[in-house]
Amino acid sequence: MKAQAVLMTVLLLVSPALAAAESDGEMAAMLELADNSRCLICHDVDSNVTGPAWRDVAKRYRDGSDGRAIEEILVKRVYEGSSGNWGTETMSSNKRAGIDNIRVLVRWILTLR
């Protein structure tokens, strides 16, 4: 039940009306979700770790001609894993995070400036 409450809170924070804002509360909620989903092992908001910084991901993908298509491509890459998109590093699949959590995180990442 706690996970559902966290997910609902996160979904509310990432609603279209609030998506462009990077409030402290939103950032904290997203980082908590990312940490619980084990994303922070390889990623950081501002710095390259094993994978690219999320602000760099946002910069590369947020202005695509079809935002929905980009979102679904990124969700699939996170869920199934991918390689060759950011150099030679391979991104392992993250199915344990769950597709809904991945979608929330991808939407948030794409709002980062």
LUMDO-60780 format. One record per residue (C-alpha): residue number from 1; x, y, z; residue in one letter. Coordinates in pm, 1 decimal. Layout:
   num          X          Y          Z   residuo
   NUM          X          Y          Z         A
...
END
This chain:
   num          X          Y          Z   residuo
     1        0.0        0.0        0.0         M
     2      288.1      238.7       76.3         K
     3      430.0      183.0     -273.5         A
     4       93.3      274.0     -425.0         Q
     5       78.1      591.2     -216.8         A
     6      429.5      688.2     -325.9         V
     7      343.5      616.9     -690.4         L
     8       26.0      826.4     -668.0         M
     9      219.8     1112.2     -510.5         T
    10      481.8     1087.7     -781.8         V
    11      217.4     1082.1    -1055.5         L
    12       60.6     1395.6     -912.5         L
    13      397.1     1567.9     -897.0         L
    14      468.5     1489.1    -1260.2         V
    15      131.6     1602.5    -1390.5         S
    16      152.8     1822.4    -1701.3         P
    17       76.9     2136.1    -1500.4         A
    18      379.7     2077.1    -1277.8         L
    19      614.3     1897.7    -1516.9         A
    20      832.5     2198.2    -1596.6         A
    21      889.5     2290.0    -1232.2         A
    22     1178.1     2136.4    -1043.7         E
    23     1059.4     2193.3     -688.4         S
    24     1258.2     2054.0     -399.4         D
    25      970.2     1823.2     -310.2         G
    26      943.3     1691.4     -664.1         E
    27     1317.4     1636.4     -689.1         M
    28     1321.8     1453.1     -355.8         A
    29     1028.0     1230.6     -454.9         A
    30     1182.3     1146.0     -790.6         M
    31     1522.3     1072.4     -639.9         L
    32     1359.8      848.8     -379.5         E
    33     1177.0      659.4     -653.6         L
    34     1498.2      637.0     -856.9         A
    35     1691.6      513.3     -555.6         D
    36     1426.4      252.4     -473.2         N
    37     1433.7      146.5     -838.8         S
    38     1815.4      116.6     -824.7         R
    39     1865.8      376.9    -1098.7         C
    40     2112.7      580.1     -892.1         L
    41     2367.4      300.1     -906.9         I
    42     2448.5      405.0    -1264.6         C
    43     2290.5      751.5    -1303.9         H
    44     2288.6     1095.1    -1144.7         D
    45     2092.5     1407.8    -1227.7         V
    46     2395.1     1623.0    -1310.4         D
    47     2698.3     1394.0    -1344.2         S
    48     2790.7     1099.0    -1560.7         N
    49     2833.3      785.0    -1354.7         V
    50     2830.9      460.7    -1552.0         T
    51     2539.2      597.6    -1752.0         G
    52     2474.0      951.8    -1869.3         P
    53     2357.2     1235.8    -1646.9         A
    54     1981.0     1270.0    -1665.3         W
    55     1999.7     1637.0    -1762.7         R
    56     2203.7     1526.0    -2066.2         D
    57     1938.7     1265.8    -2149.2         V
    58     1669.9     1534.3    -2124.8         A
    59     1865.9     1770.7    -2344.3         K
    60     1913.5     1505.2    -2612.0         R
    61     1558.2     1370.9    -2620.4         Y
    62     1302.9     1620.0    -2485.2         R
    63     1277.1     1830.2    -2800.4         D
    64     1206.2     1539.7    -3034.5         G
    65      927.3     1583.3    -3285.0         S
    66      705.9     1328.3    -3109.2         D
    67      746.5     1338.4    -2731.6         G
    68      520.1     1036.6    -2675.4         R
    69      727.9      824.0    -2910.1         A
    70     1051.1      929.0    -2739.1         I
    71      900.0      855.4    -2398.9         E
    72      797.7      505.1    -2503.7         E
    73     1137.4      437.4    -2663.4         I
    74     1316.1      540.7    -2342.8         L
    75     1077.5      341.6    -2122.5         V
    76     1145.5       34.9    -2335.9         K
    77     1523.6       91.4    -2321.3         R
    78     1516.6      112.8    -1942.3         V
    79     1283.4     -184.1    -1900.4         Y
    80     1454.8     -414.2    -2151.1         E
    81     1807.2     -272.3    -2147.5         G
    82     1998.5     -122.3    -2439.3         S
    83     2342.1      -43.2    -2573.3         S
    84     2515.8      191.4    -2813.2         G
    85     2306.9      498.4    -2735.1         N
    86     2564.8      665.8    -2510.3         W
    87     2894.3      516.2    -2618.0         G
    88     2999.5      160.8    -2549.4         T
    89     2835.3      115.4    -2208.3         E
    90     2547.2     -130.1    -2190.5         T
    91     2239.8      -47.4    -1988.0         M
    92     2110.1     -359.2    -1820.3         S
    93     1735.9     -412.4    -1802.3         S
    94     1555.2     -280.3    -1496.9         N
    95     1237.8     -486.8    -1490.2         K
    96     1233.0     -490.3    -1111.1         R
    97     1146.9     -119.0    -1108.8         A
    98      821.2     -187.2    -1290.3         G
    99      699.7      -29.5    -1610.6         I
   100      482.2      230.1    -1432.4         D
   101      769.8      356.4    -1217.7         N
   102      997.4      366.5    -1520.1         I
   103      739.6      570.3    -1712.7         R
   104      709.8      818.9    -1423.1         V
   105     1087.2      856.7    -1402.1         L
   106     1131.4      896.1    -1778.8         V
   107      861.7     1166.2    -1790.2         R
   108     1033.8     1348.7    -1507.0         W
   109     1380.3     1313.6    -1662.3         I
   110     1253.0     1466.9    -1984.7         L
   111     1142.8     1778.6    -1789.4         T
   112     1489.0     1846.3    -1648.3         L
   113     1660.7     2163.7    -1769.7         R
END
